[in-house]
Amino acid sequence: MSLLTIILNILLPPLAVFMKHGLGTTFLISVVLTIIGWIPGVIHAFIVNN
């Protein structure tokens, strides 16, 4: 995992997921989790982008 991906996982989780997986179910889940709460979005981004 690159430094840029780690920073984006923390600051903008949906953008980090989009950069790795594109538009799809994983991205939509990331957006929903980030809207619900920032921490669930960050955790999801780290798990998916591992």
HELIX and SHEET records of a PDB file:
HELIX    1   1 LEU A    3  LEU A   11  1                                   9    
HELIX    2   2 PRO A   13  HIS A   21  1                                   9    
HELIX    3   3 THR A   25  ILE A   36  1                                  12    
HELIX    4   4 TRP A   38  VAL A   48  1                                  11    
END                                                                             
